[in-house]
């Protein structure tokens, strides 16, 4: 698969242009796959940094702020305030400006990427410019950790995790439907109380729906069953705790409401591909 790297037309008023790397430097696996995460990491803009400058990316950028306070302006529009848990998506060719507010820090996990697979997500309405609240769980961390490893297996996992996150963000946006005003509130409750062992009956009751109707609505808006959705949230949180803390594995299992460490380890390996201990060693 050939990836074009033709330069985009750059508006004359811009002073800060961020080009994408040459397609010639792309690893063969990413070239075949059609998606290249060429930068993934954690950045921090300190309070004395002036970030109010129009920018132009020749790639897709995903930024999840986990600490501080910032702003976003797209195409000379009205500025929006960015708070912890907010995520910024920027498409190639979009004039924009985002960063820290005066006297505030801006701490972000960020992923930059391009390729035909990303273009397909954009054309499908999944990759859309804007500001989205996805919660304070650092959902980009697994992508960042996998992307750092050049092995084919790790690059594959990074690409799949990125696409999974983007699709879930899209589905969560679709879930904010006035027809079911309590559904979005339920999802926020689930994310905020991962140690609680939710039953389908309780979740349906929160939405004032019958169990059968709730299952249909949940599958429609998230693409998963209630059990799959909660389980995936817990396992992503477990992976984050393994990568960013020194918590013992039994304590992580207990924190996330698993009945015992053996059940937790089995579910973790089924979802992540390696046991919890091995994932921590490979960070």
C-alpha positions in Angstrom: 0.0 0.0 0.0 1.5 3.4 -1.0 1.0 6.3 1.4 1.0 9.7 -0.3 2.9 12.4 1.5 2.1 15.4 -0.7 2.5 18.7 1.2 -0.8 20.3 2.1 -1.5 23.9 1.0 -0.4 26.1 4.0 -2.4 29.3 4.7 -0.2 32.4 4.5 -1.1 33.8 7.9 0.3 30.8 9.8 3.6 31.0 11.6 3.7 27.5 13.2 3.5 24.6 10.8 4.0 21.0 12.0 4.9 18.7 9.1 4.4 15.0 9.2 7.4 12.7 8.7 8.2 11.4 5.3 6.3 8.3 4.3 9.7 6.8 3.2 10.7 6.5 6.9 7.6 4.5 7.8 8.2 1.0 9.1 7.0 -1.7 6.6 4.3 -3.1 9.0 2.7 0.3 9.4 2.9 0.9 5.7 1.0 -2.4 5.1 -1.5 -1.7 7.8 -2.2 1.8 6.6 -1.7 3.6 10.0 1.5 5.0 11.5 1.6 6.3 15.1 4.9 8.3 14.7 4.7 10.0 18.0 3.1 8.9 21.3 4.0 10.4 24.7 3.3 12.7 27.6 3.9 16.4 27.4 3.6 19.3 29.8 3.3 23.0 29.1 4.4 25.0 32.1 2.5 28.0 33.4 5.0 30.5 32.0 4.7 29.1 28.4 2.8 31.2 25.9 0.9 28.8 23.7 -1.5 31.3 21.9 -0.3 30.8 18.4 -2.1 29.4 15.4 -0.9 26.1 14.3 -1.3 23.7 11.4 -0.7 19.9 11.5 -0.1 17.7 8.5 -1.3 14.7 10.6 -4.0 13.7 13.0 -3.5 14.7 16.7 -5.1 13.3 19.8 -4.5 15.1 23.1 -6.0 14.0 26.4 -5.4 16.5 29.2 -5.2 14.9 32.7 -4.0 17.9 34.7 -4.1 21.7 34.5 -6.4 24.0 32.6 -6.3 25.1 28.9 -8.2 26.4 25.9 -9.0 25.3 22.4 -9.8 27.5 19.3 -10.5 26.0 15.9 -10.5 28.0 12.7 -10.7 31.3 14.5 -13.9 30.2 16.3 -14.9 30.8 19.9 -12.4 29.5 22.5 -13.5 26.6 24.6 -12.0 25.8 28.0 -10.2 22.5 28.4 -10.4 20.8 31.8 -8.9 17.5 33.1 -10.6 14.6 31.3 -11.1 16.6 28.1 -9.7 15.3 24.8 -8.9 17.3 21.7 -9.0 15.8 18.2 -7.4 17.8 15.3 -7.5 16.7 11.7 -4.8 17.5 9.2 -5.1 20.9 7.6 -7.1 22.5 10.5 -6.0 25.9 11.7 -6.2 25.7 15.4 -4.7 26.8 18.7 -4.8 24.9 22.0 -2.6 24.8 25.1 -2.4 26.1 28.7 -4.2 29.2 30.1 -2.1 31.9 31.7 -0.6 30.8 35.0 -1.8 27.2 34.4 0.0 24.0 33.4 -1.2 21.8 30.6 -0.4 18.1 31.1 -1.4 15.8 28.3 -1.1 12.3 26.9 -0.8 12.7 23.1 -0.7 10.5 20.0 0.1 11.8 16.5 -0.6 9.6 13.5 -1.6 9.4 9.8 -2.4 7.0 7.0 -5.3 5.6 4.9 -6.9 3.9 7.9 -7.1 7.2 9.8 -8.5 8.9 6.7 -11.2 6.2 6.5 -12.1 7.0 10.2 -12.3 10.7 9.3 -14.6 10.1 6.3 -16.8 7.8 8.5 -17.4 10.7 10.9 -15.4 9.0 13.7 -12.4 11.3 13.6 -13.9 14.8 14.0 -12.3 18.0 15.0 -13.4 19.1 18.5 -13.3 18.9 22.3 -14.7 15.8 23.9 -14.9 14.7 27.6 -13.7 11.2 28.0 -13.0 11.2 31.7 -9.9 11.3 33.8 -8.9 7.7 33.2 -5.7 8.0 31.1 -7.0 6.0 28.2 -4.1 6.9 25.8 -1.5 5.3 28.1 -1.7 1.7 26.7 -1.5 3.1 23.2 1.6 5.1 24.1 3.3 2.1 25.8 2.6 -0.2 22.8 3.7 2.4 20.3 7.1 2.8 22.0 8.0 -0.8 21.2 9.0 -1.3 17.5 8.0 -5.0 17.4 5.3 -5.9 15.0 3.1 -7.3 17.7 3.3 -4.2 19.8 2.7 -1.9 16.8 -0.4 -4.0 15.9 -1.7 -3.6 19.5 -1.0 0.2 19.4 -3.0 0.6 16.2 -5.9 -1.6 17.4 -6.1 0.2 20.7 -6.1 3.6 19.0 -8.9 2.6 16.7 -10.8 1.0 19.6 -10.5 4.2 21.6 -11.6 6.4 18.7 -14.6 4.2 17.9 -15.6 4.1 21.5 -15.4 7.9 21.8 -17.7 8.1 18.7 -20.2 5.6 20.2 -20.2 7.5 23.5 -21.0 10.7 21.6 -23.9 8.9 20.0 -25.1 7.7 23.4 -25.8 11.3 24.3 -29.3 10.9 22.8 -32.2 13.0 24.1 -34.4 9.9 23.7 -32.6 8.3 26.6 -31.4 11.2 28.8 -30.4 9.0 31.7 -28.1 6.7 29.6 -25.2 9.1 29.4 -25.4 9.7 33.2 -25.2 6.0 33.7 -22.0 5.6 31.7 -20.4 8.3 33.8 -21.5 6.6 37.0 -20.0 3.3 35.8 -16.7 5.0 34.9 -16.6 6.7 38.3 -17.3 3.6 40.3 -15.3 0.8 38.7 -15.0 -1.1 42.0 -18.8 -1.6 42.1 -20.1 -4.9 40.7 -22.9 -3.6 38.5 -25.8 -5.9 37.6 -27.7 -5.4 34.4 -30.9 -5.0 36.4 -29.4 -2.1 38.4 -28.2 -0.4 35.2 -31.5 -0.8 33.5 -33.3 0.7 36.6 -31.0 3.7 36.5 -32.2 4.4 32.9 -35.9 3.7 33.7 -35.8 0.9 31.1 -36.8 -2.8 31.2 -33.8 -5.2 31.2 -34.5 -6.3 27.6 -34.9 -2.8 26.3 -31.8 -1.7 28.2 -29.7 -4.4 26.6 -30.8 -3.4 23.1 -30.1 0.3 23.8 -26.7 -0.4 25.4 -25.6 -2.6 22.4 -26.8 0.0 20.0 -24.9 2.9 21.6 -21.7 1.2 22.7 -21.3 -1.8 20.4 -20.8 -4.0 23.4 -22.9 -5.8 26.0 -23.1 -4.2 29.5 -20.8 -6.9 30.9 -18.2 -6.4 28.1 -18.3 -2.7 28.4 -17.7 -2.7 32.2 -15.1 -5.4 32.0 -13.1 -3.5 29.3 -13.2 -0.3 31.4 -11.9 -2.1 34.4 -9.1 -3.8 32.5 -8.0 -0.6 30.8 -7.9 1.0 34.3 -5.9 -2.0 35.6 -3.4 -1.6 32.8 -3.0 2.1 33.7 -2.4 1.3 37.3 0.2 -1.3 36.4 2.0 1.2 34.2 1.9 4.2 36.4 1.9 3.0 40.1 3.6 0.5 42.3 0.3 -1.0 43.5 0.5 -4.8 44.1 -1.5 -6.9 41.7 -3.9 -8.3 44.4 -4.6 -4.7 45.5 -5.4 -3.7 41.9 -7.8 -6.6 41.6 -9.5 -5.7 44.8 -9.7 -2.0 43.9 -11.5 -2.9 40.6 -13.9 -5.2 42.3 -12.6 -8.6 41.1 -13.5 -11.4 43.5 -9.9 -12.8 43.5 -6.5 -12.2 41.9 -6.7 -15.4 39.8 -10.0 -14.3 38.1 -8.5 -10.9 37.5 -5.3 -12.3 36.0 -7.2 -14.6 33.7 -9.4 -11.8 32.4 -6.5 -9.5 32.0 -4.5 -12.0 29.9 -7.6 -12.7 27.8 -8.0 -9.0 27.0 -4.4 -7.6 27.0 -2.6 -10.7 25.8 -0.2 -11.1 28.7 -0.6 -11.6 32.5 -0.5 -8.5 34.7 3.0 -9.2 36.0 4.4 -9.4 32.4 2.6 -6.2 31.3 4.3 -4.3 34.2 7.7 -5.7 33.4 7.3 -4.7 29.7 6.3 -1.1 30.4 
